[in-house]
Amino acid sequence: MNYEIDKLDKEILKLLMEDVTRAYTDIAKELNVSGGTIHVRMKKLTEMGVVKGAQLLVNPSAVGFDVCAFIGVYLEKGSEYKDTVTQMQKIPEIVELHYTTGSYSMFVKLVCRDTKHLRQVLNEKIQEIEGVQRTETLISLEESISRQITIE
């Protein structure tokens, strides 16, 4: 696609990032364009892969998941990465997975109900995956910042 993101696209994105439930008609009024323009722009941004969807964010603690942990995963061989990802996709407690440089082959973010649940996920799920050599666990004591990028 040859579509370039312009100032209007960025303004639309900024407003929706602040409140994804905001009606296109409200955004159109604020930006002095038609509701159809907002709809067309959002469709193009989605087709381009700029917008990856909209989601409802749930506070894990509010639904009983009080432990957030980061797991550094050492793989026996780098070639086992894709198969390991496939296996980790089956673990619902994993909310993020990154292929990394540095000491770890992979870096995992997961949420669990408590430390007993965390130990169970580590011992019975993650460390049982073929190719996982060992893991290193860091427990988050507090999430101080959580945000998306700022669009200028």
DSSP file (Angstrom, degrees, kcal/mol; ACC not computed):
  #  RESIDUE AA STRUCTURE BP1 BP2  ACC     N-H-->O    O-->H-N    N-H-->O    O-->H-N    TCO  KAPPA ALPHA  PHI   PSI    X-CA   Y-CA   Z-CA
    1    1 A M              0   0    0      0, 0.0     0, 0.0     0, 0.0     0, 0.0   0.000 360.0 360.0 360.0 140.3    0.0    0.0    0.0
    2    2 A N        +     0   0    0      2,-0.1     2,-0.2     0, 0.0     0, 0.0   0.304 360.0 129.5 -95.9   7.9    1.2    3.5   -0.8
    3    3 A Y        -     0   0    0     41,-0.1     2,-0.4     1,-0.0     0, 0.0  -0.462  44.7-154.4 -69.7 128.5   -0.9    5.2    1.9
    4    4 A E        -     0   0    0     -2,-0.2     2,-0.4     0, 0.0    -2,-0.1  -0.844  19.8-116.4-103.6 141.0    1.2    7.5    4.1
    5    5 A I        -     0   0    0     -2,-0.4     2,-0.2     4,-0.1    -2,-0.0  -0.627  41.2-172.5 -75.7 125.7    0.1    8.3    7.6
    6    6 A D     >  -     0   0    0     -2,-0.4     4,-2.1     1,-0.0     5,-0.2  -0.454  41.0 -84.0-111.7-174.2   -0.7   12.0    7.9
    7    7 A K  H  > S+     0   0    0      1,-0.2     4,-2.2     2,-0.2     5,-0.2   0.876 126.2  52.3 -59.8 -40.9   -1.5   14.5   10.6
    8    8 A L  H  > S+     0   0    0      2,-0.2     4,-2.6     1,-0.2    -1,-0.2   0.922 108.1  51.2 -63.5 -44.1   -5.2   13.6   10.7
    9    9 A D  H  > S+     0   0    0      1,-0.2     4,-2.6     2,-0.2    -1,-0.2   0.925 110.6  49.2 -56.8 -44.7   -4.4    9.9   11.0
   10   10 A K  H  X S+     0   0    0     -4,-2.1     4,-2.5     1,-0.2    -1,-0.2   0.882 110.3  50.2 -64.5 -38.9   -2.1   10.7   14.0
   11   11 A E  H  X S+     0   0    0     -4,-2.2     4,-2.3     2,-0.2    -1,-0.2   0.910 110.7  49.5 -65.8 -41.5   -4.8   12.8   15.6
   12   12 A I  H  X S+     0   0    0     -4,-2.6     4,-2.4     1,-0.2     5,-0.2   0.941 112.3  48.2 -60.6 -47.6   -7.3   10.0   15.2
   13   13 A L  H  X S+     0   0    0     -4,-2.6     4,-2.5     1,-0.2    -2,-0.2   0.913 109.7  52.2 -60.9 -44.0   -4.9    7.5   16.7
   14   14 A K  H  X S+     0   0    0     -4,-2.5     4,-1.4     1,-0.2    -1,-0.2   0.933 111.4  46.7 -57.8 -47.2   -4.1    9.7   19.7
   15   15 A L  H  X S+     0   0    0     -4,-2.3     4,-1.6     1,-0.2    -1,-0.2   0.906 114.6  45.9 -64.7 -41.8   -7.8   10.2   20.5
   16   16 A L  H  < S+     0   0    0     -4,-2.4    -1,-0.2     1,-0.2    -2,-0.2   0.826 107.9  57.0 -72.3 -30.4   -8.6    6.5   20.2
   17   17 A M  H  < S+     0   0    0     -4,-2.5     3,-0.3    -5,-0.2    -1,-0.2   0.821 107.8  49.3 -68.0 -29.5   -5.5    5.5   22.3
   18   18 A E  H  < S+     0   0    0     -4,-1.4     2,-0.2     1,-0.3    -2,-0.2   0.868 136.7   2.7 -72.8 -37.4   -6.8    7.7   25.1
   19   19 A D    ><  -     0   0    0     -4,-1.6     3,-1.7    -5,-0.1    -1,-0.3  -0.722  60.2-173.2-155.0  96.1  -10.3    6.1   24.9
   20   20 A V  T 3  S+     0   0    0     -3,-0.3    -3,-0.1     1,-0.3    -4,-0.1   0.673  85.9  63.4 -67.1 -17.0  -10.9    3.2   22.4
   21   21 A T  T 3  S+     0   0    0     -5,-0.1    -1,-0.3     2,-0.1     2,-0.1   0.508  74.9 120.8 -85.5  -3.0  -14.6    3.3   23.2
   22   22 A R    <   -     0   0    0     -3,-1.7     2,-0.1    -6,-0.1    -3,-0.0  -0.374  69.7-112.9 -65.4 135.6  -15.0    6.8   21.8
   23   23 A A     >  -     0   0    0      1,-0.1     4,-1.9    -2,-0.1     3,-0.4  -0.402  13.1-128.7 -70.8 142.6  -17.5    7.0   18.9
   24   24 A Y  H  > S+     0   0    0      1,-0.2     4,-2.8     2,-0.2     5,-0.2   0.849 110.0  58.9 -57.5 -34.9  -16.2    7.9   15.5
   25   25 A T  H  > S+     0   0    0      2,-0.2     4,-2.1     1,-0.2    -1,-0.2   0.882 104.9  49.0 -65.3 -37.0  -18.8   10.6   15.3
   26   26 A D  H  > S+     0   0    0     -3,-0.4     4,-2.1     2,-0.2    -1,-0.2   0.907 112.5  47.8 -66.3 -41.8  -17.4   12.3   18.4
   27   27 A I  H  X S+     0   0    0     -4,-1.9     4,-2.2     1,-0.2    -2,-0.2   0.917 110.1  53.2 -64.1 -43.0  -13.9   12.1   17.0
   28   28 A A  H  X>S+     0   0    0     -4,-2.8     5,-2.3     1,-0.2     4,-0.7   0.910 108.5  49.5 -59.4 -43.9  -15.1   13.5   13.7
   29   29 A K  H ><5S+     0   0    0     -4,-2.1     3,-0.7     1,-0.2    -1,-0.2   0.926 111.5  48.6 -61.3 -45.0  -16.7   16.5   15.4
   30   30 A E  H 3<5S+     0   0    0     -4,-2.1    -1,-0.2     1,-0.2    -2,-0.2   0.857 118.0  40.2 -64.1 -35.1  -13.6   17.2   17.4
   31   31 A L  H 3<5S-     0   0    0     -4,-2.2    -1,-0.2    -5,-0.2    -2,-0.2   0.398 109.9-120.8 -96.7   2.9  -11.4   17.0   14.3
   32   32 A N  T <<5S+     0   0    0     -3,-0.7     2,-0.3    -4,-0.7    -3,-0.2   0.903  74.5 109.8  58.8  46.0  -13.9   18.8   12.0
   33   33 A V  S   <S-     0   0    0     -5,-2.3    -1,-0.2    -6,-0.1    -2,-0.1  -0.838  73.1 -84.8-135.0 175.2  -14.3   16.0    9.5
   34   34 A S     >  -     0   0    0     -2,-0.3     4,-1.5     1,-0.1     3,-0.3  -0.450  30.5-119.7 -82.3 158.2  -17.1   13.6    8.7
   35   35 A G  H  > S+     0   0    0      1,-0.2     4,-2.2     2,-0.2     5,-0.1   0.852 115.6  59.0 -60.8 -35.3  -17.7   10.3   10.5
   36   36 A G  H  > S+     0   0    0      1,-0.2     4,-2.8     2,-0.2    -1,-0.2   0.861 100.3  55.9 -62.5 -36.0  -17.2    8.5    7.2
   37   37 A T  H  > S+     0   0    0     -3,-0.3     4,-2.7     2,-0.2    -1,-0.2   0.922 107.8  47.8 -62.7 -43.9  -13.7   10.0    7.0
   38   38 A I  H  X S+     0   0    0     -4,-1.5     4,-2.6     2,-0.2     5,-0.2   0.928 112.4  49.6 -62.4 -44.7  -12.8    8.5   10.4
   39   39 A H  H  X S+     0   0    0     -4,-2.2     4,-2.2     2,-0.2    -2,-0.2   0.932 113.2  45.8 -60.3 -47.4  -14.2    5.2    9.4
   40   40 A V  H  X S+     0   0    0     -4,-2.8     4,-2.4     1,-0.2    -2,-0.2   0.917 113.2  49.8 -63.8 -44.0  -12.3    5.1    6.1
   41   41 A R  H  X S+     0   0    0     -4,-2.7     4,-2.6     1,-0.2    -1,-0.2   0.920 111.3  48.6 -62.1 -43.7   -9.1    6.2    7.8
   42   42 A M  H  X S+     0   0    0     -4,-2.6     4,-2.1     1,-0.2    -1,-0.2   0.880 109.7  52.7 -65.0 -37.4   -9.4    3.6   10.5
   43   43 A K  H  X S+     0   0    0     -4,-2.2     4,-2.5    -5,-0.2    -1,-0.2   0.933 111.6  45.8 -62.6 -45.2  -10.0    0.9    7.9
   44   44 A K  H  X S+     0   0    0     -4,-2.4     4,-2.1     1,-0.2     6,-0.2   0.912 111.8  51.3 -64.6 -42.2   -6.9    1.9    6.0
   45   45 A L  H  <>S+     0   0    0     -4,-2.6     5,-1.8     1,-0.2     6,-1.6   0.858 111.8  48.0 -63.8 -34.5   -4.8    2.0    9.2
   46   46 A T  H ><5S+     0   0    0     -4,-2.1     3,-1.0     4,-0.2    -2,-0.2   0.923 110.6  50.2 -70.1 -45.1   -6.0   -1.5   10.1
   47   47 A E  H 3<5S+     0   0    0     -4,-2.5    -2,-0.2     1,-0.3    -1,-0.2   0.836 109.4  52.7 -61.8 -32.8   -5.3   -2.8    6.6
   48   48 A M  T 3<5S-     0   0    0     -4,-2.1    -1,-0.3    -5,-0.2    -2,-0.2   0.625 115.4-116.6 -77.3 -13.8   -1.8   -1.3    6.8
   49   49 A G  T < 5S+     0   0    0     -3,-1.0    -3,-0.2    -4,-0.5    -2,-0.1   0.529  85.8 116.4  87.7   6.0   -1.1   -3.1   10.1
   50   50 A V  S   <S+     0   0    0     -5,-1.8     2,-0.5    -6,-0.2    -4,-0.2   0.930  78.0  44.9 -69.2 -45.3   -0.8    0.2   12.0
   51   51 A V        -     0   0    0     -6,-1.6    -2,-0.3    -9,-0.2    -1,-0.2  -0.886  67.4-173.5-100.0 126.1   -3.9   -0.6   14.1
   52   52 A K        -     0   0    0     -2,-0.5     2,-0.2     1,-0.4    -1,-0.1   0.222  55.1 -80.4-104.0  12.4   -3.8   -4.2   15.3
   53   53 A G        -     0   0    0      2,-0.0    -1,-0.4     0, 0.0     2,-0.4  -0.667  48.3 -81.0 119.9-176.8   -7.3   -4.1   16.8
   54   54 A A        -     0   0    0     -2,-0.2     2,-0.4    -3,-0.1    -3,-0.0  -0.959  42.3-171.2-127.0 146.7   -8.9   -2.9   20.0
   55   55 A Q        -     0   0    0     -2,-0.4     2,-0.5     2,-0.0   -35,-0.1  -0.979  26.5-121.9-142.3 154.0   -8.9   -4.7   23.3
   56   56 A L        -     0   0    0     -2,-0.4     2,-0.6   -36,-0.0    -2,-0.0  -0.819  30.2-143.4 -89.5 126.1  -10.4   -4.5   26.7
   57   57 A L        -     0   0    0     -2,-0.5     2,-0.4     2,-0.0    -2,-0.0  -0.837  14.3-163.1 -97.4 122.5   -7.7   -4.3   29.4
   58   58 A V        -     0   0    0     -2,-0.6     3,-0.1     5,-0.0     5,-0.0  -0.862  23.1-123.2-104.6 135.2   -8.5   -6.2   32.6
   59   59 A N    >>  -     0   0    0     -2,-0.4     3,-0.9     1,-0.2     4,-0.7  -0.684  20.6-149.8 -73.9 111.3   -6.6   -5.5   35.8
   60   60 A P  G >4>S+     0   0    0      0, 0.0     5,-2.7     0, 0.0     3,-1.2   0.866  93.8  55.4 -53.9 -40.3   -5.1   -9.0   36.6
   61   61 A S  G >45S+     0   0    0      1,-0.3     3,-1.5     3,-0.2     5,-0.1   0.851  99.8  60.5 -61.7 -34.2   -5.2   -8.4   40.4
   62   62 A A  G <45S+     0   0    0     -3,-0.9    -1,-0.3     1,-0.3     4,-0.1   0.707 109.0  43.3 -68.2 -18.9   -8.9   -7.5   40.2
   63   63 A V  G <<5S-     0   0    0     -3,-1.2    -1,-0.3    -4,-0.7    -2,-0.2   0.077 130.5 -88.0-115.1  22.7   -9.7  -11.1   38.9
   64   64 A G  T < 5S+     0   0    0     -3,-1.5     2,-0.8     1,-0.2    -3,-0.2   0.579  89.5 122.2  92.2   9.8   -7.4  -12.9   41.3
   65   65 A F      < +     0   0    0     -5,-2.7    48,-0.3    -6,-0.2    -1,-0.2  -0.818  25.2 160.1-107.3  92.9   -4.0  -12.9   39.5
   66   66 A D        +     0   0    0     47,-1.1     2,-0.5    -2,-0.8    47,-0.2   0.522  48.1  74.4 -95.1  -8.2   -1.7  -11.2   42.0
   67   67 A V  E     -A  112   0A   0     45,-2.6    45,-2.9    47,-0.1     2,-0.5  -0.933  52.0-175.5-115.5 124.6    1.7  -12.3   40.8
   68   68 A C  E     +AB 111 140A   0     -2,-0.5    72,-2.8    72,-0.5     2,-0.3  -0.965  16.5 175.3-111.2 130.4    3.4  -10.9   37.8
   69   69 A A  E     -AB 110 139A   0     41,-2.6    41,-2.6    -2,-0.5     2,-0.4  -0.952  25.6-143.8-136.3 155.4    6.8  -12.5   36.9
   70   70 A F  E     -AB 109 138A   0     68,-3.4    68,-2.9    -2,-0.3     2,-0.5  -0.973  17.1-159.6-117.7 132.7    9.4  -12.4   34.2
   71   71 A I  E     -AB 108 137A   0     37,-2.6    37,-2.6    -2,-0.4     2,-0.6  -0.954   8.5-152.3-119.6 120.4   11.1  -15.5   33.2
   72   72 A G  E     -AB 107 136A   0     64,-3.3    64,-2.2    -2,-0.5     2,-0.5  -0.816  21.5-156.5 -85.6 124.6   14.4  -15.6   31.3
   73   73 A V  E     -AB 106 135A   0     33,-2.9    32,-2.4    -2,-0.6    33,-1.8  -0.905   8.9-158.7-111.1 126.5   14.5  -18.8   29.3
   74   74 A Y  E     - B   0 134A   0     60,-2.8    59,-2.6    -2,-0.5    60,-1.3  -0.907  13.4-154.7-100.4 123.1   17.7  -20.5   28.2
   75   75 A L  E     - B   0 132A   0     -2,-0.6    57,-0.2    57,-0.2     3,-0.1  -0.710  19.8-132.6 -95.7 150.0   17.2  -22.8   25.2
   76   76 A E  S    S+     0   0    0     55,-2.9     2,-0.3    -2,-0.3    -1,-0.1   0.907  95.6   9.0 -64.0 -41.1   19.5  -25.7   24.5
   77   77 A K    >   -     0   0    0     54,-0.3     3,-1.8     1,-0.1    -1,-0.3  -0.998  68.2-131.9-141.0 141.2   19.7  -24.6   20.8
   78   78 A G  G >  S+     0   0    0     -2,-0.3     3,-1.7     1,-0.3     4,-0.2   0.778 104.7  69.9 -60.1 -27.2   18.5  -21.4   19.1
   79   79 A S  G 3  S+     0   0    0      1,-0.3     4,-0.3     2,-0.1     3,-0.3   0.630  87.9  65.7 -68.4 -12.0   16.9  -23.6   16.4
   80   80 A E  G <> S+     0   0    0     -3,-1.8     4,-2.3     1,-0.2    -1,-0.3   0.433  73.6  98.6 -87.2   0.7   14.4  -24.8   19.0
   81   81 A Y  H <> S+     0   0    0     -3,-1.7     4,-2.6     1,-0.2     5,-0.2   0.927  79.8  47.0 -56.2 -52.9   12.8  -21.3   19.3
   82   82 A K  H  > S+     0   0    0     -3,-0.3     4,-2.1     1,-0.2    -1,-0.2   0.904 114.4  46.7 -61.3 -42.5    9.9  -21.8   16.9
   83   83 A D  H  > S+     0   0    0     -4,-0.3     4,-1.8     1,-0.2    -1,-0.2   0.878 112.1  51.6 -66.3 -36.5    8.8  -25.1   18.5
   84   84 A T  H  X S+     0   0    0     -4,-2.3     4,-2.6     2,-0.2    -2,-0.2   0.907 107.8  51.9 -66.3 -41.5    9.2  -23.6   22.0
   85   85 A V  H  X S+     0   0    0     -4,-2.6     4,-2.1     1,-0.2    -2,-0.2   0.923 107.1  53.6 -59.5 -44.5    7.0  -20.7   21.0
   86   86 A T  H  < S+     0   0    0     -4,-2.1     4,-0.4     1,-0.2    -1,-0.2   0.899 112.0  44.6 -57.4 -42.2    4.3  -23.1   19.8
   87   87 A Q  H >< S+     0   0    0     -4,-1.8     3,-1.0     1,-0.2    -1,-0.2   0.881 111.9  52.0 -70.6 -38.3    4.4  -24.9   23.1
   88   88 A M  H >< S+     0   0    0     -4,-2.6     3,-1.8     1,-0.3     6,-0.2   0.785  96.5  67.8 -71.3 -26.1    4.3  -21.6   25.2
   89   89 A Q  T 3< S+     0   0    0     -4,-2.1    -1,-0.3     1,-0.3    -2,-0.2   0.745  94.4  60.1 -62.0 -21.4    1.3  -20.4   23.2
   90   90 A K  T <  S+     0   0    0     -3,-1.0    -1,-0.3    -4,-0.4    -2,-0.2   0.503  84.8  87.9 -84.1  -5.4   -0.6  -23.1   25.0
   91   91 A I    X   -     0   0    0     -3,-1.8     3,-1.6     1,-0.1    -1,-0.1  -0.836  62.8-163.7 -98.6 105.2    0.2  -21.7   28.4
   92   92 A P  T 3  S+     0   0    0      0, 0.0    -1,-0.1     0, 0.0    19,-0.1   0.727  82.9  66.4 -65.6 -21.6   -2.5  -19.2   29.2
   93   93 A E  T 3  S+     0   0    0     17,-0.1    18,-2.2     2,-0.0     2,-0.6   0.729  80.9  91.6 -71.5 -20.4   -0.6  -17.5   32.1
   94   94 A I  E <   +C  110   0A   0     -3,-1.6    16,-0.3    -6,-0.2     3,-0.1  -0.658  46.3 169.7 -78.5 120.2    2.0  -16.3   29.5
   95   95 A V  E     +     0   0A   0     14,-2.5     2,-0.3    -2,-0.6    15,-0.2   0.619  65.9  21.4-106.6 -17.9    0.9  -12.8   28.4
   96   96 A E  E     -C  109   0A   0     13,-1.7    13,-2.4     2,-0.0     2,-0.3  -0.992  58.3-174.9-147.4 147.8    4.0  -11.8   26.5
   97   97 A L  E     -C  108   0A   0     -2,-0.3     2,-0.4    11,-0.2    11,-0.2  -0.969   8.0-173.7-145.3 127.9    6.9  -13.6   24.9
   98   98 A H  E     -C  107   0A   0      9,-2.5     9,-2.5    -2,-0.3     2,-0.6  -0.963  23.8-138.1-126.2 139.7   10.0  -12.0   23.4
   99   99 A Y  E     -C  106   0A   0     -2,-0.4     2,-0.3     7,-0.2     7,-0.2  -0.859  43.7-171.9 -88.9 124.4   12.9  -13.5   21.4
  100  100 A T        -     0   0    0      5,-1.9     2,-0.2    -2,-0.6    -2,-0.0  -0.740  29.8-130.4-126.0 163.8   15.9  -11.6   22.9
  101  101 A T  S    S+     0   0    0     -2,-0.3     3,-0.4     2,-0.0     2,-0.3  -0.563  73.6  43.6 -95.4 171.8   19.6  -10.9   22.6
  102  102 A G  S    S-     0   0    0     -2,-0.2    -2,-0.0     1,-0.2     0, 0.0  -0.633 116.4 -19.6  94.6-152.0   21.8  -11.2   25.6
  103  103 A S  S    S+     0   0    0     -2,-0.3     2,-0.2   -29,-0.0    -1,-0.2   0.881 120.6  61.0 -65.4 -41.6   21.9  -13.9   28.2
  104  104 A Y        -     0   0    0     -3,-0.4   -30,-0.2     1,-0.1     3,-0.1  -0.570  62.5-152.4 -92.0 150.8   18.4  -15.3   27.6
  105  105 A S  S    S+     0   0    0    -32,-2.4    -5,-1.9     1,-0.3     2,-0.3   0.830  88.3  13.2 -79.2 -37.1   17.1  -16.8   24.4
  106  106 A M  E     -AC  73  99A   0    -33,-1.8   -33,-2.9    -7,-0.2     2,-0.4  -0.959  63.9-150.3-139.3 153.1   13.5  -15.8   25.4
  107  107 A F  E     -AC  72  98A   0     -9,-2.5    -9,-2.5    -2,-0.3     2,-0.4  -0.992  19.1-166.0-129.1 125.2   11.9  -13.5   27.9
  108  108 A V  E     -AC  71  97A   0    -37,-2.6   -37,-2.6    -2,-0.4     2,-0.5  -0.876  12.2-159.8-115.4 138.0    8.5  -14.3   29.2
  109  109 A K  E     +AC  70  96A   0    -13,-2.4   -14,-2.5    -2,-0.4   -13,-1.7  -0.978  24.9 168.8-111.3 130.0    6.0  -12.2   31.1
  110  110 A L  E     -AC  69  94A   0    -41,-2.6   -41,-2.6    -2,-0.5     2,-0.4  -0.966  25.6-145.6-138.9 157.8    3.3  -14.2   33.0
  111  111 A V  E     +A   68   0A   0    -18,-2.2     2,-0.3    -2,-0.3   -43,-0.2  -0.972  20.6 176.8-123.3 139.3    0.6  -13.6   35.5
  112  112 A C  E     -A   67   0A   0    -45,-2.9   -45,-2.6    -2,-0.4     3,-0.1  -0.901  39.9-115.9-136.3 163.1   -0.4  -16.1   38.2
  113  113 A R  S    S-     0   0    0     -2,-0.3   -47,-1.1   -48,-0.3     2,-0.3   0.913  90.2 -28.2 -65.5 -43.2   -2.8  -16.2   41.1
  114  114 A D  S  > S-     0   0    0    -48,-0.1     4,-2.1   -49,-0.1    -1,-0.2  -0.889  76.8 -77.8-159.6-177.2    0.0  -16.6   43.7
  115  115 A T  H  > S+     0   0    0     -2,-0.3     4,-2.6     1,-0.2     5,-0.2   0.818 126.0  56.5 -68.3 -29.5    3.5  -18.0   44.1
  116  116 A K  H  > S+     0   0    0      2,-0.2     4,-2.1     1,-0.2    -1,-0.2   0.929 108.9  46.6 -64.6 -44.1    2.3  -21.6   44.4
  117  117 A H  H  > S+     0   0    0      2,-0.2     4,-2.5     1,-0.2    -2,-0.2   0.900 111.2  52.7 -62.9 -41.7    0.6  -21.1   41.0
  118  118 A L  H  X S+     0   0    0     -4,-2.1     4,-2.6     1,-0.2    -2,-0.2   0.929 108.8  49.3 -59.5 -46.8    3.8  -19.6   39.6
  119  119 A R  H  X S+     0   0    0     -4,-2.6     4,-3.0     1,-0.2     5,-0.3   0.896 110.7  51.2 -59.9 -40.8    5.8  -22.5   40.8
  120  120 A Q  H  X S+     0   0    0     -4,-2.1     4,-2.8     2,-0.2     5,-0.5   0.926 110.2  48.0 -63.3 -45.6    3.3  -24.9   39.2
  121  121 A V  H  X>S+     0   0    0     -4,-2.5     5,-2.4     3,-0.2     4,-1.3   0.917 116.0  45.3 -61.9 -43.1    3.5  -23.1   35.8
  122  122 A L  I  <>S+     0   0    0     -4,-2.6     5,-2.8     3,-0.2     6,-0.2   0.964 121.6  35.1 -64.0 -52.7    7.3  -23.1   36.0
  123  123 A N  I  <5S+     0   0    0     -4,-3.0    -2,-0.2    -5,-0.2    -3,-0.2   0.884 128.0  32.5 -73.1 -40.2    7.8  -26.7   37.0
  124  124 A E  I  <5S+     0   0    0     -4,-2.8    -3,-0.2    -5,-0.3    -1,-0.2   0.608 132.8  18.0 -98.3 -13.0    4.9  -28.4   35.2
  125  125 A K  I  <5S+     0   0    0     -4,-1.3     3,-0.4    -5,-0.5     4,-0.4   0.703 124.5  33.8-120.9 -67.5    4.6  -26.3   32.1
  126  126 A I  I > <S+     0   0    0     -5,-2.4     3,-1.5     1,-0.2    -4,-0.2   0.938 120.7  44.7 -65.3 -50.2    7.6  -24.1   31.1
  127  127 A Q  T 3 <S+     0   0    0     -5,-2.8    -1,-0.2    -6,-0.3    -4,-0.1   0.623 107.3  62.0 -73.3 -10.6   10.5  -26.3   32.3
  128  128 A E  T 3  S+     0   0    0     -3,-0.4     2,-0.3    -6,-0.2    -1,-0.3   0.534  77.5 110.0 -87.6  -7.9    8.8  -29.4   30.8
  129  129 A I  S X  S-     0   0    0     -3,-1.5     3,-2.0    -4,-0.4     2,-0.1  -0.523  80.6-110.5 -72.1 130.3    9.0  -28.0   27.3
  130  130 A E  T 3  S+     0   0    0     -2,-0.3     3,-0.1     1,-0.2    -1,-0.1  -0.389 103.4  27.2 -61.5 131.3   11.6  -29.8   25.2
  131  131 A G  T 3  S+     0   0    0      1,-0.3   -55,-2.9    -2,-0.1     2,-0.8   0.141  84.0 123.6 101.2 -18.8   14.6  -27.6   24.5
  132  132 A V  E <   -B   75   0A   0     -3,-2.0    -1,-0.3   -57,-0.2   -57,-0.2  -0.678  36.0-178.1 -77.7 114.2   14.2  -25.4   27.6
  133  133 A Q  E     -     0   0A   0    -59,-2.6     2,-0.3    -2,-0.8    -1,-0.2   0.938  59.4 -35.0 -78.8 -50.3   17.6  -25.8   29.3
  134  134 A R  E     -B   74   0A   0    -60,-1.3   -60,-2.8     2,-0.0    -1,-0.3  -0.970  54.8-136.3-164.1 170.2   16.8  -23.7   32.4
  135  135 A T  E     -B   73   0A   0     -2,-0.3     2,-0.4   -62,-0.2   -62,-0.2  -0.918   1.4-151.3-134.3 159.2   15.0  -20.6   33.5
  136  136 A E  E     -B   72   0A   0    -64,-2.2   -64,-3.3    -2,-0.3     2,-0.4  -0.996  19.8-150.7-131.9 128.1   15.6  -17.6   35.7
  137  137 A T  E     -B   71   0A   0     -2,-0.4     2,-0.4   -66,-0.2   -66,-0.2  -0.831  14.2-176.3-108.9 134.6   12.6  -15.9   37.4
  138  138 A L  E     -B   70   0A   0    -68,-2.9   -68,-3.4    -2,-0.4     2,-0.5  -0.997  16.6-148.9-124.1 124.6   12.1  -12.3   38.5
  139  139 A I  E     -B   69   0A   0     -2,-0.4     2,-0.4   -70,-0.2   -70,-0.2  -0.816  14.8-130.7 -96.2 130.1    9.0  -11.4   40.4
  140  140 A S  E     -B   68   0A   0    -72,-2.8   -72,-0.5    -2,-0.5     3,-0.1  -0.643  17.2-170.7 -78.5 129.4    7.6   -7.9   39.8
  141  141 A L  S    S-     0   0    0     -2,-0.4     2,-0.3     1,-0.3    -1,-0.2   0.744  73.3  -3.9 -88.9 -27.7    6.8   -6.1   43.1
  142  142 A E        -     0   0    0    -74,-0.0     2,-0.8     0, 0.0    -1,-0.3  -0.924  58.8-133.0-165.4 137.7    5.0   -3.2   41.4
  143  143 A E        +     0   0    0     -2,-0.3     3,-0.1     1,-0.2    -3,-0.0  -0.865  28.7 173.9 -93.6 110.2    4.2   -2.1   37.9
  144  144 A S        +     0   0    0     -2,-0.8     2,-0.4     1,-0.3    -1,-0.2   0.786  64.5  25.4 -90.3 -30.2    5.1    1.6   37.9
  145  145 A I        +     0   0    0      2,-0.0     2,-0.3     0, 0.0    -1,-0.3  -0.999  55.6 164.0-137.9 133.6    4.6    2.5   34.2
  146  146 A S        +     0   0    0     -2,-0.4     2,-0.3    -3,-0.1    -3,-0.0  -0.869  28.1 129.4-146.2 111.9    2.4    0.8   31.6
  147  147 A R        -     0   0    0     -2,-0.3     2,-0.2     3,-0.0     3,-0.1  -0.977  48.7-113.5-156.4 165.6    1.8    2.8   28.4
  148  148 A Q        -     0   0    0     -2,-0.3    -2,-0.0     1,-0.2  -131,-0.0  -0.437  54.0 -75.0 -92.1 174.9    1.8    2.7   24.7
  149  149 A I        -     0   0    0     -2,-0.2     2,-0.5     1,-0.1    -1,-0.2  -0.268  47.9-113.7 -64.8 158.8    4.0    4.8   22.5
  150  150 A T        -     0   0    0     -3,-0.1     2,-0.6     2,-0.0    -1,-0.1  -0.862  23.9-144.1 -97.0 128.3    3.3    8.5   22.2
  151  151 A I              0   0    0     -2,-0.5  -137,-0.0     1,-0.1     0, 0.0  -0.823 360.0 360.0 -94.7 122.8    2.3    9.6   18.7
  152  152 A E              0   0    0     -2,-0.6    -1,-0.1  -138,-0.0  -141,-0.1   0.418 360.0 360.0 -93.2 360.0    3.6   13.0   17.7
